[in-house]
């Protein structure tokens, strides 16, 4: 049995779809962290069957929109004195700014001088977003 100790202060990203933890780990740039980090993959779960978990023994300013976009079922647990002090379920965001690139070469967002891209959620089930500027659809 694999054993990972509780953390005193930090963040636990839980309920990550199995296999998706490495993508989130890389996106958060945790590989070179100078504090303890644990990536647990394919952990048994009664609700999900299998899941990934990331334990971070430090406090970070997390982009909850990005986390919800990468994995809508993720839960973010903030830990103080080895206890969960708050829990956030970001879910699939209704609006995403600057995280998705529009694939339409004629879209104004492909111009370097324009600000960040902006997408709105069209269909929660299929995870389809629409560019707010040109209407291009992107499936996540």
N, CA, C and O of each residue as an XYZ file, in Angstrom:
560
protein
N       0.842     -1.190      0.000
C       0.000      0.000      0.000
C       0.884      1.250      0.000
O       1.804      1.376      0.808
N       0.595      2.142     -0.896
C       1.312      3.413     -0.976
C       0.797      4.350      0.099
O      -0.410      4.453      0.316
N       1.714      5.035      0.772
C       1.305      5.939      1.844
C       1.907      7.319      1.606
O       3.116      7.458      1.421
N       1.056      8.328      1.614
C       1.490      9.720      1.485
C       0.942     10.455      2.704
O      -0.267     10.466      2.937
N       1.820     11.059      3.465
C       1.417     11.729      4.697
C       0.578     12.970      4.429
O       0.623     13.564      3.352
N      -0.188     13.338      5.450
C      -0.988     14.563      5.382
C      -0.059     15.771      5.336
O       1.078     15.714      5.803
N      -0.557     16.853      4.770
C       0.236     18.085      4.748
C      -0.303     19.032      5.804
O      -1.497     19.033      6.104
N       0.591     19.841      6.367
C       0.211     20.790      7.410
C      -0.436     22.039      6.821
O      -1.454     22.520      7.320
N       0.173     22.560      5.747
C      -0.340     23.762      5.097
C      -0.121     23.620      3.603
O       0.974     23.270      3.163
N      -1.156     23.889      2.823
C      -1.009     23.794      1.379
C      -2.327     23.579      0.687
O      -3.371     24.047      1.140
N      -2.268     22.855     -0.431
C      -3.431     22.657     -1.289
C      -3.461     21.199     -1.742
O      -2.425     20.619     -2.068
N      -4.648     20.621     -1.760
C      -4.837     19.287     -2.315
C      -5.839     19.408     -3.461
O      -6.977     19.833     -3.264
N      -5.397     19.027     -4.663
C      -6.280     18.984     -5.821
C      -6.796     17.562     -5.913
O      -6.028     16.634     -6.165
N      -8.077     17.389     -5.712
C      -8.678     16.066     -5.625
C      -9.722     15.884     -6.726
O     -10.115     16.843     -7.390
N     -10.157     14.658     -6.906
C     -11.178     14.287     -7.889
C     -10.775     14.646     -9.318
O     -11.604     15.051    -10.132
N      -9.493     14.490     -9.599
C      -8.985     14.700    -10.954
C      -9.223     13.421    -11.747
O      -8.920     12.329    -11.265
N      -9.754     13.541    -12.936
C      -9.977     12.369    -13.785
C      -8.661     11.611    -13.947
O      -7.625     12.212    -14.231
N      -8.705     10.290    -13.767
C      -7.501      9.460    -13.867
C      -6.782      9.717    -15.189
O      -7.393      9.692    -16.257
N      -5.479      9.964    -15.102
C      -4.668     10.251    -16.278
C      -4.536     11.733    -16.581
O      -3.679     12.126    -17.373
N      -5.362     12.552    -15.973
C      -5.357     13.994    -16.220
C      -4.444     14.739    -15.239
O      -4.137     15.912    -15.454
N      -4.014     14.079    -14.180
C      -3.196     14.719    -13.156
C      -1.867     15.225    -13.679
O      -1.416     16.302    -13.288
N      -1.231     14.458    -14.561
C       0.066     14.870    -15.105
C      -0.064     16.149    -15.914
O       0.823     17.001    -15.869
N      -1.152     16.297    -16.650
C      -1.390     17.518    -17.439
C      -1.533     18.735    -16.524
O      -0.983     19.799    -16.810
N      -2.264     18.577    -15.436
C      -2.448     19.671    -14.478
C      -1.135     19.961    -13.757
O      -0.779     21.123    -13.557
N      -0.418     18.915    -13.368
C       0.889     19.044    -12.728
C       1.833     19.873    -13.605
O       2.502     20.784    -13.117
N       1.881     19.556    -14.884
C       2.740     20.284    -15.819
C       2.259     21.708    -16.028
O       3.074     22.630    -16.077
N       0.962     21.909    -16.151
C       0.405     23.253    -16.378
C       0.678     24.177    -15.196
O       0.861     25.382    -15.373
N       0.706     23.605    -13.981
C       1.005     24.393    -12.781
C       2.510     24.557    -12.553
O       2.933     25.212    -11.601
N       3.313     23.954    -13.438
C       4.783     24.030    -13.376
C       5.301     23.576    -12.000
O       6.089     24.274    -11.362
N       4.853     22.416    -11.564
C       5.226     21.901    -10.249
C       6.490     21.036    -10.282
O       7.021     20.682     -9.229
N       6.971     20.695    -11.469
C       8.145     19.815    -11.584
C       9.360     20.386    -10.863
O      10.062     19.645    -10.175
N       9.619     21.647    -10.999
C      10.801     22.264    -10.395
C      10.532     22.940     -9.059
O      11.331     23.761     -8.608
N       9.424     22.605     -8.425
C       9.055     23.256     -7.163
C      10.104     22.988     -6.084
O      10.685     21.904     -6.030
N      10.342     23.985     -5.223
C      11.296     23.826     -4.124
C      10.588     23.492     -2.805
O      11.153     23.687     -1.728
N       9.377     23.000     -2.890
C       8.591     22.554     -1.744
C       8.012     21.173     -2.096
O       7.911     20.833     -3.275
N       7.637     20.387     -1.100
C       7.130     19.035     -1.392
C       5.837     19.046     -2.205
O       4.899     19.786     -1.907
N       5.816     18.205     -3.238
C       4.651     18.034     -4.102
C       4.498     16.538     -4.375
O       5.480     15.840     -4.630
N       3.260     16.056     -4.320
C       3.006     14.643     -4.632
C       1.939     14.558     -5.713
O       0.886     15.188     -5.614
N       2.222     13.772     -6.748
C       1.253     13.473     -7.796
C       0.900     12.003     -7.656
O       1.742     11.133     -7.876
N      -0.327     11.729     -7.294
C      -0.809     10.363     -7.134
C      -1.704     10.052     -8.319
O      -2.638     10.796     -8.618
N      -1.413      8.954     -8.985
C      -2.174      8.605    -10.178
C      -2.877      7.265     -9.995
O      -2.359      6.359     -9.342
N      -4.060      7.159    -10.581
C      -4.863      5.938    -10.550
C      -5.168      5.457     -9.137
O      -5.097      4.262     -8.849
N      -5.503      6.388     -8.267
C      -5.880      6.068     -6.898
C      -7.323      5.562     -6.913
O      -8.174      6.119     -7.606
N      -7.593      4.504     -6.144
C      -8.957      3.979     -6.080
C      -9.897      5.026     -5.489
O      -9.551      5.738     -4.547
N     -11.097      5.100     -6.070
C     -12.110      6.055     -5.620
C     -13.472      5.389     -5.693
O     -13.809      4.757     -6.694
N     -14.257      5.532     -4.625
C     -15.596      4.935     -4.639
C     -16.519      5.679     -5.600
O     -17.394      5.067     -6.212
N     -16.335      6.990     -5.739
C     -17.191      7.791     -6.627
C     -16.773      7.705     -8.097
O     -17.620      7.668     -8.990
N     -15.464      7.674     -8.337
C     -14.958      7.798     -9.701
C     -14.337      6.514    -10.256
O     -13.996      6.456    -11.437
N     -14.191      5.515     -9.441
C     -13.475      4.308     -9.859
C     -11.985      4.496     -9.663
O     -11.383      3.858     -8.799
N     -11.389      5.366    -10.458
C      -9.980      5.764    -10.347
C      -9.895      7.277    -10.472
O     -10.705      7.899    -11.159
N      -8.913      7.861     -9.808
C      -8.717      9.314     -9.863
C      -7.256      9.636     -9.633
O      -6.486      8.783     -9.193
N      -6.874     10.870     -9.931
C      -5.547     11.390     -9.630
C      -5.697     12.447     -8.543
O      -6.752     13.067     -8.406
N      -4.635     12.646     -7.776
C      -4.606     13.640     -6.700
C      -3.259     14.353     -6.761
O      -2.233     13.728     -7.030
N      -3.265     15.664     -6.510
C      -2.011     16.424     -6.405
C      -2.010     17.096     -5.040
O      -2.938     17.828     -4.694
N      -0.942     16.835     -4.257
C      -0.784     17.442     -2.930
C       0.381     18.417     -2.998
O       1.481     18.051     -3.412
N       0.139     19.646     -2.594
C       1.137     20.711     -2.663
C       1.342     21.271     -1.260
O       0.410     21.812     -0.665
N       2.557     21.143     -0.728
C       2.853     21.630      0.626
C       3.297     23.084      0.585
O       4.364     23.433      1.091
N       2.478     23.919     -0.014
C       2.731     25.355     -0.085
C       1.439     26.002     -0.560
O       0.555     25.319     -1.076
N       1.327     27.295     -0.391
C       0.154     27.991     -0.896
C       0.504     28.612     -2.240
O       1.568     29.208     -2.404
N      -0.393     28.468     -3.185
C      -0.210     29.008     -4.525
C      -1.429     29.831     -4.896
O      -2.525     29.620     -4.376
N      -1.221     30.760     -5.792
C      -2.340     31.505     -6.361
C      -2.775     30.733     -7.601
O      -2.173     30.859     -8.667
N      -3.827     29.933     -7.450
C      -4.284     29.067     -8.534
C      -5.296     29.771     -9.428
O      -6.127     30.544     -8.951
N      -5.222     29.500    -10.709
C      -6.206     29.981    -11.671
C      -7.332     28.957    -11.705
O      -7.229     27.940    -12.391
N      -8.411     29.221    -10.963
C      -9.516     28.281    -10.851
C     -10.238     28.083    -12.180
O     -10.760     27.000    -12.445
N     -10.272     29.111    -13.013
C     -10.881     28.975    -14.335
C     -10.112     27.952    -15.157
O     -10.709     27.085    -15.796
N      -8.785     28.053    -15.140
C      -7.950     27.118    -15.878
C      -8.128     25.703    -15.341
O      -8.222     24.759    -16.126
N      -8.175     25.536    -14.024
C      -8.351     24.204    -13.445
C      -9.707     23.608    -13.831
O      -9.796     22.424    -14.157
N     -10.759     24.424    -13.794
C     -12.083     23.955    -14.192
C     -12.150     23.586    -15.658
O     -12.869     22.664    -16.045
N     -11.403     24.304    -16.470
C     -11.349     24.015    -17.905
C     -10.616     22.696    -18.167
O     -11.040     21.906    -19.011
N      -9.524     22.461    -17.448
C      -8.747     21.235    -17.619
C      -9.484     20.013    -17.082
O      -9.397     18.930    -17.660
N     -10.211     20.183    -15.974
C     -10.948     19.067    -15.387
C     -12.118     19.614    -14.578
O     -11.933     20.036    -13.437
N     -13.309     19.612    -15.148
C     -14.487     20.201    -14.499
C     -14.871     19.566    -13.157
O     -15.560     20.200    -12.358
N     -14.436     18.325    -12.898
C     -14.801     17.664    -11.633
C     -13.799     17.906    -10.514
O     -14.008     17.432     -9.397
N     -12.731     18.622    -10.777
C     -11.678     18.832     -9.788
C     -12.219     19.565     -8.553
O     -13.104     20.415     -8.652
N     -11.669     19.215     -7.401
C     -11.970     19.972     -6.186
C     -10.645     20.476     -5.625
O      -9.643     19.761     -5.622
N     -10.658     21.717     -5.151
C      -9.467     22.364     -4.612
C      -9.673     22.506     -3.111
O     -10.572     23.219     -2.665
N      -8.836     21.822     -2.333
C      -8.931     21.840     -0.875
C      -7.770     22.640     -0.307
O      -6.608     22.306     -0.540
N      -8.077     23.687      0.430
C      -7.054     24.502      1.076
C      -6.849     23.973      2.497
O      -7.806     23.814      3.256
N      -5.588     23.704      2.844
C      -5.238     23.057      4.103
C      -4.494     24.038      5.017
O      -3.563     24.720      4.587
N      -4.912     24.097      6.263
C      -4.229     24.854      7.320
C      -4.200     23.963      8.553
O      -5.224     23.393      8.931
N      -3.036     23.838      9.181
C      -2.885     23.009     10.378
C      -3.459     21.604     10.174
O      -4.163     21.075     11.035
N      -3.149     21.021      9.038
C      -3.554     19.662      8.654
C      -5.058     19.460      8.521
O      -5.531     18.325      8.541
N      -5.814     20.546      8.386
C      -7.273     20.459      8.227
C      -7.718     21.248      6.995
O      -7.133     22.275      6.652
N      -8.753     20.750      6.346
C      -9.336     21.464      5.204
C     -10.074     22.681      5.745
O     -11.032     22.550      6.508
N      -9.619     23.873      5.343
C     -10.266     25.114      5.798
C     -11.294     25.611      4.793
O     -12.254     26.287      5.162
N     -11.093     25.277      3.521
C     -12.093     25.614      2.503
C     -11.925     24.684      1.312
O     -10.847     24.153      1.046
N     -13.036     24.510      0.607
C     -13.065     23.627     -0.544
C     -13.780     24.349     -1.673
O     -14.841     24.940     -1.471
N     -13.189     24.297     -2.872
C     -13.757     24.968     -4.037
C     -13.921     23.939     -5.150
O     -13.037     23.116     -5.386
N     -15.057     23.995     -5.826
C     -15.326     23.163     -6.999
C     -15.512     24.114     -8.183
O     -16.627     24.567     -8.440
N     -14.419     24.423     -8.912
C     -14.524     25.423     -9.987
C     -15.526     25.068    -11.079
O     -16.219     25.954    -11.580
N     -15.623     23.791    -11.463
C     -16.533     23.391    -12.535
C     -16.112     23.972    -13.874
O     -15.131     24.709    -13.971
N     -16.861     23.630    -14.887
C     -16.591     24.115    -16.233
C     -16.961     25.599    -16.310
O     -18.117     25.952    -16.073
N     -16.009     26.470    -16.635
C     -16.298     27.907    -16.642
C     -17.237     28.321    -17.772
O     -17.175     27.780    -18.876
N     -18.101     29.283    -17.482
C     -19.022     29.830    -18.491
C     -18.275     30.713    -19.489
O     -18.651     30.790    -20.659
N     -17.214     31.380    -19.025
C     -16.442     32.291    -19.870
C     -14.955     32.041    -19.603
O     -14.539     31.851    -18.461
N     -14.170     32.046    -20.676
C     -12.733     31.815    -20.571
C     -12.017     32.917    -21.332
O     -12.224     33.089    -22.533
N     -11.174     33.660    -20.628
C     -10.412     34.743    -21.245
C      -8.921     34.419    -21.226
O      -8.344     34.166    -20.168
N      -8.304     34.429    -22.410
C      -6.862     34.287    -22.528
C      -6.306     32.882    -22.368
O      -5.088     32.710    -22.424
N      -7.134     31.881    -22.173
C      -6.637     30.517    -21.978
C      -6.793     29.629    -23.208
O      -6.110     28.613    -23.337
N      -7.686     30.011    -24.101
C      -7.920     29.249    -25.323
C      -7.536     30.138    -26.501
O      -7.865     31.324    -26.526
N      -6.843     29.563    -27.467
C      -6.485     30.320    -28.670
C      -7.497     30.005    -29.770
O      -7.860     28.849    -29.986
N      -7.944     31.049    -30.456
C      -8.872     30.864    -31.567
C      -8.097     30.309    -32.758
O      -7.003     30.774    -33.078
N      -8.682     29.312    -33.401
C      -8.029     28.671    -34.541
C      -8.359     29.337    -35.873
O      -7.797     28.966    -36.903
N      -9.252     30.304    -35.864
C      -9.635     31.012    -37.082
C      -8.541     32.033    -37.418
O      -8.335     32.979    -36.658
N      -7.833     31.857    -38.554
C      -6.747     32.779    -38.890
C      -7.227     34.206    -39.162
O      -6.429     35.142    -39.126
N      -8.521     34.382    -39.434
C      -9.049     35.728    -39.703
C      -9.616     36.400    -38.443
O     -10.083     37.537    -38.499
N      -9.574     35.701    -37.328
C     -10.101     36.264    -36.078
C      -9.195     37.396    -35.597
O      -7.973     37.336    -35.738
N      -9.802     38.406    -35.039
C      -9.042     39.558    -34.543
C      -8.071     39.159    -33.438
O      -7.060     39.832    -33.235
N      -8.364     38.065    -32.713
C      -7.491     37.641    -31.613
C      -6.183     37.032    -32.091
O      -5.257     36.884    -31.293
N      -6.075     36.672    -33.371
C      -4.819     36.140    -33.886
C      -3.828     37.255    -34.189
O      -2.650     36.991    -34.429
N      -4.297     38.494    -34.179
C      -3.434     39.662    -34.365
C      -2.731     39.945    -33.037
O      -3.377     40.035    -31.993
N      -1.422     40.081    -33.082
C      -0.619     40.286    -31.869
C      -1.016     41.528    -31.076
O      -0.830     41.562    -29.860
N      -1.548     42.527    -31.730
C      -1.863     43.789    -31.046
C      -3.177     43.724    -30.283
O      -3.466     44.593    -29.460
N      -3.962     42.709    -30.551
C      -5.248     42.587    -29.882
C      -5.062     41.976    -28.499
O      -4.077     41.280    -28.253
N      -5.981     42.226    -27.618
C      -5.942     41.662    -26.276
C      -6.207     40.173    -26.283
O      -6.237     39.545    -27.342
N      -6.399     39.605    -25.106
C      -6.589     38.149    -25.007
C      -7.886     37.674    -25.655
O      -8.851     38.425    -25.797
N      -7.872     36.420    -26.036
C      -9.069     35.809    -26.609
C     -10.140     35.675    -25.531
O      -9.848     35.721    -24.336
N     -11.368     35.512    -25.970
C     -12.488     35.359    -25.047
C     -13.455     34.340    -25.642
O     -13.867     34.461    -26.796
N     -13.811     33.342    -24.846
C     -14.717     32.292    -25.287
C     -15.843     32.126    -24.278
O     -15.641     32.284    -23.074
N     -17.035     31.805    -24.782
C     -18.179     31.519    -23.917
C     -18.625     30.077    -24.156
O     -18.546     29.555    -25.268
N     -19.090     29.459    -23.087
C     -19.522     28.061    -23.142
C     -20.844     27.959    -23.893
O     -21.815     28.634    -23.551
N     -20.873     27.108    -24.920
C     -22.099     26.866    -25.686
C     -22.826     25.626    -25.189
O     -24.045     25.637    -25.017
N     -22.069     24.553    -24.959
C     -22.670     23.274    -24.588
C     -21.828     22.600    -23.507
O     -20.694     22.189    -23.754
N     -22.395     22.493    -22.314
C     -21.690     21.918    -21.171
C     -21.384     20.430    -21.378
O     -20.323     19.955    -20.974
N     -22.293     19.708    -21.995
C     -22.113     18.265    -22.188
C     -20.952     17.953    -23.127
O     -20.153     17.061    -22.845
N     -20.852     18.671    -24.230
C     -19.797     18.409    -25.211
C     -18.574     19.307    -25.017
O     -17.590     19.169    -25.744
N     -18.621     20.222    -24.049
C     -17.533     21.155    -23.743
C     -17.140     21.993    -24.954
O     -15.959     22.148    -25.263
N     -18.150     22.529    -25.634
C     -17.915     23.372    -26.805
C     -17.986     24.839    -26.388
O     -18.935     25.274    -25.736
N     -16.959     25.586    -26.781
C     -16.880     27.031    -26.523
C     -16.933     27.771    -27.852
O     -16.561     27.237    -28.897
N     -17.408     29.024    -27.789
C     -17.505     29.862    -28.987
C     -16.686     31.128    -28.774
O     -16.789     31.780    -27.735
N     -15.865     31.469    -29.776
C     -15.079     32.701    -29.726
C     -16.034     33.889    -29.697
O     -16.948     33.982    -30.516
N     -15.819     34.775    -28.766
C     -16.678     35.950    -28.602
C     -16.510     36.947    -29.748
O     -17.359     37.822    -29.919
N     -15.450     36.839    -30.527
C     -15.174     37.798    -31.585
C     -15.615     37.310    -32.964
O     -16.229     38.063    -33.719
N     -15.304     36.046    -33.301
C     -15.601     35.582    -34.666
C     -16.612     34.435    -34.712
O     -17.090     34.077    -35.788
N     -16.939     33.858    -33.560
C     -17.920     32.779    -33.523
C     -17.347     31.395    -33.742
O     -18.092     30.416    -33.719
N     -16.042     31.284    -33.953
C     -15.403     29.974    -34.135
C     -15.676     29.094    -32.920
O     -15.622     29.551    -31.778
N     -15.968     27.830    -33.187
C     -16.264     26.894    -32.098
C     -15.059     26.022    -31.812
O     -14.364     25.572    -32.723
N     -14.820     25.788    -30.508
C     -13.686     24.975    -30.062
C     -14.219     23.959    -29.059
O     -14.941     24.310    -28.125
N     -13.856     22.699    -29.264
C     -14.248     21.652    -28.314
C     -13.066     21.359    -27.411
O     -11.961     21.107    -27.891
N     -13.287     21.390    -26.128
C     -12.214     21.142    -25.149
C     -12.088     19.675    -24.841
O     -11.239     19.283    -24.040
